[in-house]
């Protein structure tokens, strides 16, 4: 479950921390317990990033739909 602190993270902050988590996991040398904690943190950060990206996609889709609507209205007015 993602905490309130994670929800306050910006996309870039979450992405950068996720990169660091992955780097530490790939480097090895951590205990099983620490590796599991890092993996769990990585999953939380990935969810934060995914929410930001989904929000950006929704905003982009809405803007494109609005632009298309305006273009159709303009074409219809010219008939």
C-alpha positions as CSV (number, residue, x, y, z in Angstrom):
1,X,0.0,0.0,0.0
2,X,1.4,3.4,-1.0
3,X,1.7,5.9,1.8
4,X,0.8,9.5,1.9
5,X,4.5,10.4,1.7
6,X,4.7,8.6,-1.6
7,X,1.6,10.4,-3.0
8,X,3.5,13.7,-2.4
9,X,6.4,12.5,-4.5
10,X,6.7,14.0,-7.9
11,X,7.3,11.8,-10.9
12,X,11.0,12.7,-11.2
13,X,11.6,12.1,-7.5
14,X,9.9,8.7,-7.6
15,X,11.7,7.7,-10.8
16,X,15.1,8.7,-9.5
17,X,14.5,6.8,-6.2
18,X,13.3,3.8,-8.2
19,X,16.5,3.9,-10.3
20,X,18.6,3.9,-7.1
21,X,16.6,1.0,-5.7
22,X,17.1,-1.0,-8.9
23,X,20.8,-0.1,-8.9
24,X,21.2,-1.4,-5.3
25,X,19.3,-4.6,-6.1
26,X,21.4,-5.3,-9.2
27,X,24.6,-4.6,-7.3
28,X,23.8,-7.4,-4.9
29,X,25.5,-7.8,-1.5
30,X,22.3,-7.1,0.5
31,X,20.7,-9.5,2.9
32,X,17.5,-11.3,1.9
33,X,15.5,-9.0,4.2
34,X,17.0,-5.9,2.8
35,X,16.5,-7.1,-0.7
36,X,12.8,-7.8,0.0
37,X,12.4,-4.3,1.5
38,X,14.1,-2.7,-1.5
39,X,11.9,-4.7,-3.9
40,X,8.8,-3.6,-2.0
41,X,9.9,0.0,-2.1
42,X,10.5,-0.4,-5.8
43,X,7.0,-1.7,-6.3
44,X,5.6,1.3,-4.4
45,X,7.7,3.8,-6.4
46,X,6.7,2.1,-9.7
47,X,3.0,2.6,-8.7
48,X,3.6,6.3,-8.1
49,X,5.3,6.7,-11.5
50,X,2.5,4.7,-13.2
51,X,-0.1,7.0,-11.6
52,X,1.7,10.1,-12.8
53,X,2.1,8.7,-16.3
54,X,-1.6,7.7,-16.4
55,X,-2.6,11.2,-15.3
56,X,-0.4,12.7,-17.9
57,X,-1.9,10.4,-20.6
58,X,-5.5,11.4,-19.5
59,X,-4.6,15.1,-19.7
60,X,-3.1,14.6,-23.1
61,X,-6.1,12.6,-24.4
62,X,-8.5,15.3,-23.1
63,X,-6.5,18.1,-24.7
64,X,-6.4,16.2,-28.0
65,X,-10.1,15.4,-27.9
66,X,-10.9,19.1,-27.1
67,X,-8.7,20.2,-30.0
68,X,-10.5,17.7,-32.3
69,X,-13.9,19.0,-31.1
70,X,-12.9,22.5,-31.8
71,X,-11.6,21.6,-35.3
72,X,-14.9,19.8,-36.1
73,X,-16.9,22.8,-34.9
74,X,-14.9,25.2,-37.0
75,X,-15.3,22.9,-40.1
76,X,-19.1,22.7,-39.4
77,X,-19.4,26.5,-39.1
78,X,-17.8,27.0,-42.5
79,X,-20.4,24.8,-44.3
